[in-house]
Amino acid sequence: MRIRTFNEYQEAYKHSVEDPESFWAEIAQEFQWRKPWTKTLQWNFDEPNVKWFTGGKLNITENCLDRHLLTQGDQPAIIWEPNDPNEASITLTYRMLHDQVCRFANVLKRNGVVKGDRVCIYMPMVPELAIAVLACARIGAVHSVVFGGFSAQSIADRINDAQCKVVVTADGAYRGNKEIPLKSTVDDALIGCPSVRKVIVLTRTRTPVSMLKGRDIWWEQELKQVTADCPAEEMDAEDMLFILYTSGSTGKPKGVVHTCGGYMVYAAYTFQNVFQYEPGDIHFCTADIGWITGHSYIVYGPLACGATSIIFEGTPTYPDYGRFWDITDKHKVNILYTAPTAIRSLMGFGLDKVENHDLSSLRVLGSVGEPINEEAWHWYDDHIGKNRCPIVDTWWQTETGGILISPLASITKTKPTYATLPLPGIQPILVDENGKEIEGNGVSGNLCMKFPWPGILRTTYGDHERCRQTYFATYPGLYFTGDGCLRDEDGYYRITGRVDDVLNVSGHRIGTAEVENAINMHTGVVESAVVGYPHDIKGQGIYAYVITDQQPSDHDADLTKRDILATVTRVIGPIAKPDKIQFVTGLPKTRSGKIMRRILRKIAEGDTSNLGDTTTLLDPAVVDEIKEGAL
Ligand code: PRX
């Protein structure tokens, strides 16, 4: 499955388009299957219905763990770097990880978890998070990891949507100089979650917690009751592996569903080829396992390839802004995969903390989550890669399971701000608003895919129609990504950002409707409209226009703003807090009552010169008022 030259890339690409089934079958054969599949691919994008490796039986943990034991059981699978650099880091070899995954899988079983049950995981970035994820996969339970920064309400919504039976959490989490109480947040969430029978709590911070009799149990106590003998459950290639919630243009996050066989093949194939992974490489992906990047490129992709993956508990700026470089130096990192927002924030601190570390182990640099601007790209290239490490700007989504458009490190000629070319198996197409294909080069349009790849989402949990509506109905016969895209004269792709009502704040996907719903829950708020605006570090900032029932005085306005921020934090989590709140008496609406976000976006961007046609507005005067009060 390994591509080593640009020629090989071109050949692989050609093969993947001309005969996708034999292309992917050859790759899938490199994994360990209990029973071979009978049909490589069945698909239509109308229902949609996509099935890869039908009839094939496997367990992803046998591929990520067991099959490495003979050849590399004593090599590190996970290196854990704690939040506090003075605490010792931990190395888990493949054998140790296998042992711990089996033990925790037995804990889950002991607590009534069976194949197909959903398990919510709300944990800090500790090795036990990866262990819990893999333990679920071991016994065929479906994991739903919820990022540790989400609120009780967000956890409850996700637990209820998936009807989770068990929650795995910790007493608390360390993040920078903060201690975050995870268990008490789970307690708040569970007030409204009747499906949950058990909560398994790991000790991390020793924050006092209340343990509910009959429901709450300690991870450490449970481990004493089990052995390390846990044969893997036999799974169908199309059995569910996990659910991961992500935001869209409606208020309610969707549970994106990935299945065992296709996801495994795709995560591993892309890991190997995009980063040009070599045996023994130390791979450091700075994402949180609560996001898809962590699922595919901290846990499943690297482990399926037998790599060593770093799990970092802390933040890039604690105890100082040299932490990434410190970790790179300390663990001799070969592949560093991070987000433009982190690069932009570290750029601002100058070079002293870069220059006092040895970064010579680095071979490949990666970028993910949002468009990388030219300045950040060059800083990364000059100061971190010292102009000798290729930068892979990887474009993909929660729904795609793995990277779709990206250079292959050292193989594809890079171009700053371009994700460059589609990986083998990926058939991008640009369309106009009417779904008509825009052919040729030097063009831009809405980015779609016309053919499935093994990692594509199969459904949105509990609501297949929503999956169809969101991704497959806008342009019949195509998977619509929601992104705008440019294809330049060389046929290189550059992602220009979302074309729907989804924001990308510090690489996190947030729906404007979600933030509006949260703001509107505040007493006193009548209506709100949220848009994004360019933000130097976050990429996009959140700008909220808010109508209150009484026009607040200056003093009250400050208080109300703080209350609104507290409301958003409570309803969603701190990542969704607006950066700017402007109180207005009206919003620009058409006669049919639709908010004209285009106008609000322009004002938020500080560009009030050309607001376009405002004659269709119900009350054009509100635009002047909003312009005057713009922040
Ligand atoms: O807009 C694109 C942006 O992030 C969106 C997907 O977000 P999420 O599902 O949270 O997954 C993020 C990590 C894969 C996309 O629709 N995006 C992601 N990577 C890039 C990007 N935009 C530009 N360049 C990228 N490399």
Boltz pocket constraint, residues with backbone or C-beta under 6 A from the ligand:
constraints:
  - pocket:
      binder: B
      contacts: [[A, 246], [A, 292], [A, 293], [A, 367], [A, 368], [A, 369], [A, 370], [A, 371], [A, 372], [A, 393], [A, 394], [A, 395], [A, 396], [A, 397], [A, 398], [A, 399], [A, 419], [A, 481], [A, 482], [A, 483], [A, 495], [A, 496], [A, 497], [A, 498], [A, 504], [A, 507], [A, 508], [A, 509]]
      max_distance: 6.0
